[in-house]
Amino acid sequence: MIVLIAAAVVAVVFLVRLFIQLRTTAGEAEKTLVEVRVLVQKLSELDLEVKARVEELGDMLGTSRKAVVGLSEATMLVTSKLLPAPVKFLPLVLPVARFVVRQMKTRKEKHHVE
Protein backbone atom coordinates (compact mmCIF):
# COMPACT_ATOMS: atom_id res chain seq x y z
CA MET A 1 0.00 0.00 0.00
CA ILE A 2 2.84 2.37 0.83
CA VAL A 3 4.37 1.59 -2.55
CA LEU A 4 1.13 2.61 -4.32
CA ILE A 5 0.92 5.85 -2.33
CA ALA A 6 4.58 6.64 -3.09
CA ALA A 7 4.00 5.89 -6.80
CA ALA A 8 0.90 8.13 -6.82
CA VAL A 9 2.83 10.95 -5.12
CA VAL A 10 5.69 10.63 -7.62
CA ALA A 11 3.20 10.60 -10.52
CA VAL A 12 1.38 13.68 -9.18
CA VAL A 13 4.68 15.55 -8.67
CA PHE A 14 5.78 14.58 -12.16
CA LEU A 15 2.45 15.77 -13.65
CA VAL A 16 2.58 19.05 -11.70
CA ARG A 17 6.11 19.73 -12.94
CA LEU A 18 5.05 18.82 -16.48
CA PHE A 19 2.06 21.22 -16.34
CA ILE A 20 4.25 24.03 -14.95
CA GLN A 21 6.76 23.47 -17.74
CA LEU A 22 3.96 23.41 -20.35
CA ARG A 23 2.54 26.69 -18.98
CA THR A 24 5.99 28.33 -19.12
CA THR A 25 6.55 27.06 -22.63
CA ALA A 26 3.13 28.29 -23.74
CA GLY A 27 3.85 31.77 -22.32
CA GLU A 28 7.17 31.94 -24.15
CA ALA A 29 5.49 30.72 -27.33
CA GLU A 30 2.92 33.52 -27.12
CA LYS A 31 5.67 36.11 -26.66
CA THR A 32 7.55 34.68 -29.63
CA LEU A 33 4.38 34.69 -31.72
CA VAL A 34 3.83 38.38 -30.96
CA GLU A 35 7.43 39.13 -31.99
CA VAL A 36 7.02 37.11 -35.19
CA ARG A 37 3.85 39.05 -36.06
CA VAL A 38 5.71 42.34 -35.59
CA LEU A 39 8.57 41.12 -37.77
CA VAL A 40 6.17 39.91 -40.46
CA GLN A 41 4.47 43.32 -40.47
CA LYS A 42 7.83 45.08 -40.86
CA LEU A 43 8.82 42.64 -43.59
CA SER A 44 5.63 43.33 -45.53
CA GLU A 45 6.24 47.09 -45.24
CA LEU A 46 9.78 46.58 -46.47
CA ASP A 47 8.50 44.45 -49.34
CA LEU A 48 6.13 47.22 -50.43
CA GLU A 49 8.95 49.77 -50.31
CA VAL A 50 11.26 47.53 -52.32
CA LYS A 51 8.54 46.98 -54.94
CA ALA A 52 8.01 50.74 -55.22
CA ARG A 53 11.75 51.30 -55.66
CA VAL A 54 11.96 48.56 -58.28
CA GLU A 55 9.12 50.19 -60.22
CA GLU A 56 10.91 53.55 -60.06
CA LEU A 57 14.11 51.90 -61.23
CA GLY A 58 12.24 50.24 -64.12
CA ASP A 59 10.86 53.61 -65.19
CA MET A 60 14.32 55.15 -64.94
CA LEU A 61 15.84 52.35 -66.99
CA GLY A 62 13.14 52.78 -69.64
CA THR A 63 13.87 56.50 -69.86
CA SER A 64 17.62 55.86 -70.00
CA ARG A 65 17.10 53.29 -72.72
CA LYS A 66 15.11 55.78 -74.79
CA ALA A 67 17.83 58.41 -74.30
CA VAL A 68 20.56 55.98 -75.35
CA VAL A 69 18.60 54.89 -78.41
CA GLY A 70 18.08 58.52 -79.40
CA LEU A 71 21.76 59.32 -78.87
CA SER A 72 22.73 56.26 -80.87
CA GLU A 73 20.50 57.28 -83.74
CA ALA A 74 21.86 60.82 -83.68
CA THR A 75 25.44 59.55 -83.64
CA MET A 76 24.72 57.18 -86.49
CA LEU A 77 23.16 60.00 -88.49
CA VAL A 78 26.14 62.27 -87.91
CA THR A 79 28.70 59.59 -88.73
CA SER A 80 26.89 58.24 -91.77
CA LYS A 81 25.67 61.46 -93.37
CA LEU A 82 27.99 64.25 -92.34
CA LEU A 83 31.41 62.74 -91.68
CA PRO A 84 32.21 60.22 -94.43
CA ALA A 85 34.10 62.71 -96.60
CA PRO A 86 36.20 64.36 -93.85
CA VAL A 87 36.96 60.99 -92.23
CA LYS A 88 39.12 60.09 -95.21
CA PHE A 89 41.57 62.83 -94.24
CA LEU A 90 41.78 62.02 -90.49
CA PRO A 91 44.98 59.94 -90.80
CA LEU A 92 46.66 62.98 -92.27
CA VAL A 93 45.01 65.67 -90.14
CA LEU A 94 45.46 64.10 -86.70
CA PRO A 95 49.28 63.93 -86.68
CA VAL A 96 49.48 67.49 -88.00
CA ALA A 97 47.01 68.72 -85.39
CA ARG A 98 48.94 66.89 -82.63
CA PHE A 99 52.19 68.51 -83.82
CA VAL A 100 50.60 71.98 -83.88
CA VAL A 101 49.18 71.55 -80.36
CA ARG A 102 52.56 70.46 -79.01
CA GLN A 103 54.27 73.43 -80.64
CA MET A 104 51.73 75.80 -79.13
CA LYS A 105 52.29 74.29 -75.68
CA THR A 106 56.06 74.66 -75.93
CA ARG A 107 55.69 78.29 -77.07
CA LYS A 108 53.40 79.03 -74.11
CA GLU A 109 55.81 77.37 -71.70
CA LYS A 110 58.75 79.34 -73.12
CA HIS A 111 56.71 82.54 -73.00
CA HIS A 112 55.85 82.02 -69.30
CA VAL A 113 59.46 81.23 -68.41
CA GLU A 114 60.89 84.43 -69.92
N, C-alpha and C positions, 0 to 999 in steps of 0.2 A: 504494500500500500504506500509506503514511504517512497518507493521507487517511482510509482505513478504520480505522486504529488510532485516529486522533484522534476520528473519529466515534463509535467504540465507547467511548472514554474519556469523551467528553461525555455519551453516552447512559447509561453506568454512573453517572456523577456525578449526572446528572439523576434517575435512578431512586433512588439512595441518598438524595438530598435529599427526594424525594417520599415515600419510606418513612419517613424521620425525621419529616417533617411529618405524615404519617398517624398515626404512633405518638403524637405529641404531641396531635393532635386527638382521638384515641381516649381518651387519658388524661383530657383535659379533659371529654370527653363523659361518661365514667364518673363523674367528680366531680359534674358537673351533674346526672346521673341520680340520684345519691345525695341531692343537695340537693332535687331535685324529689320524691323519695319521702318525705323528711322533711316537706316542705311539704304534700304530699297527706295525710299522716297527721294533721298539725295541722289541716288544713282539714276532714277528716272528723270530728275531735273537736269542732271548732267547730260543725259542722253538727248534730251530736247535741245539743250544748248549746242551740243556737238552737231546735231542734225541741222540746226540753223546755220552754224558756221560752215558746214559742208555745202549747204545750198548757196551761201554767199560766195564761197570759193568757186563753186561751179559757174555762177554768174560771172565772176571775175575772169575765170579761165575762158569762158565763151567770148567775153569782150576782148581779152588779149588775143585770142585766136583770130577774131575778126580784124584786129589792128595789124597783126602779123601778116595775114592774107593780103590786106590792103597795101601794106608796105612792100610785100613781095611783088605784087602786081605792078606797083609804081616803079620799083627797081627794075623789073623785067622790061617795062615799057621804056624806061630811060636807056637801059643797056642795049635793047634791041633796035630802038628807033633813032635815038639821038647820038649814040657813041660809036657805032661801027666804023665810021670813016676815021675819026681821030684816034681810035684804038690802034690802028695800023702803025701810027707814028710813036706810040708810047715807048718802044724799046730804044728809040733814038732820043726822045725828049727827056725821059727820066734821068739818064746819066748826065745830060747837060744841065738839067735843073738842079740836080744834086751838087754838081760842080759849082754852079753859080751861087747856091745857098752857102756852101762852104767858104767861098771867096768873100761873100758879104760878111760872114761871121768873123773871118780873120781880119777884115778891114775894120769892123767895129771894135774888135779886141785891141787892135793896134791903135785905133783912135782914142780909146779910153785910157790906154797906157800912157800915151804922150801927153 
